[in-house]
Amino acid sequence: MRSRASDASICLWICSADSPCSPSLSAAWLDAIDLAHRRAAHSLKSTAATFGAARLSAIAKELESLGRSGDVG
């Protein structure tokens, strides 16, 4: 079983300038990573709100908004 660290390294390599992969594959990887981050922020926002953690929910909402606008980097 691969570790998450090795998965992250593979993703970074695919998206790097040294990768022989096509630009469209690199773009697809980056889009998938962005989507995963937005989903995680959305889930955290909802869960935090359910448990009454309003400040955490607000922070997660901001992260989700940044992810949608593409302004995370």
C-alpha positions as CSV (number, residue, x, y, z in Angstrom):
1,M,0.0,0.0,0.0
2,R,1.3,3.4,-0.9
3,S,1.4,6.2,1.6
4,R,-0.3,9.6,1.1
5,A,3.1,11.2,1.1
6,S,4.2,9.1,-1.9
7,D,0.9,9.9,-3.7
8,A,1.5,13.6,-3.1
9,S,5.0,13.3,-4.5
10,I,3.7,11.6,-7.6
11,C,1.2,14.4,-8.1
12,L,3.8,17.1,-7.6
13,W,6.1,15.3,-10.1
14,I,3.3,15.0,-12.7
15,C,2.6,18.8,-12.4
16,S,6.3,19.8,-12.4
17,A,8.3,21.1,-15.4
18,D,10.5,17.9,-15.3
19,S,7.6,15.7,-16.0
20,P,7.3,14.2,-19.5
21,C,3.5,14.2,-19.0
22,S,1.4,16.3,-21.3
23,P,0.2,19.7,-20.1
24,S,-3.4,18.6,-20.3
25,L,-2.6,15.7,-17.8
26,S,-0.9,18.1,-15.5
27,A,-3.9,20.5,-15.7
28,A,-6.3,17.6,-15.0
29,W,-4.3,16.6,-11.9
30,L,-4.4,20.2,-10.6
31,D,-8.1,20.4,-11.2
32,A,-8.7,17.2,-9.3
33,I,-6.6,18.5,-6.4
34,D,-8.5,21.7,-6.4
35,L,-11.8,19.8,-6.3
36,A,-10.7,17.6,-3.4
37,H,-9.7,20.7,-1.4
38,R,-13.0,22.4,-2.1
39,R,-14.9,19.3,-1.1
40,A,-12.9,19.0,2.1
41,A,-13.5,22.6,3.0
42,H,-17.3,22.2,2.3
43,S,-17.5,19.1,4.5
44,L,-15.6,20.8,7.3
45,K,-17.8,23.9,7.0
46,S,-21.0,21.7,7.3
47,T,-19.6,19.5,10.1
48,A,-18.4,22.5,12.1
49,A,-21.7,24.2,11.8
50,T,-23.6,21.0,12.9
51,F,-21.5,20.9,16.1
52,G,-21.8,24.7,16.8
53,A,-18.2,25.6,15.9
54,A,-19.2,28.8,14.2
55,R,-15.7,30.2,13.9
56,L,-14.3,27.1,12.3
57,S,-17.3,26.9,10.0
58,A,-16.7,30.5,8.9
59,I,-13.0,29.8,8.2
60,A,-13.9,26.7,6.2
61,K,-16.5,28.7,4.2
62,E,-13.8,31.2,3.3
63,L,-11.5,28.4,2.2
64,E,-14.3,27.0,0.1
65,S,-14.9,30.4,-1.5
66,L,-11.2,30.8,-2.3
67,G,-11.2,27.4,-3.9
68,R,-14.1,28.3,-6.1
69,S,-12.5,31.5,-7.2
70,G,-9.2,29.7,-7.9
71,D,-7.4,32.1,-5.5
72,V,-5.7,29.5,-3.3
73,G,-2.1,29.7,-4.4
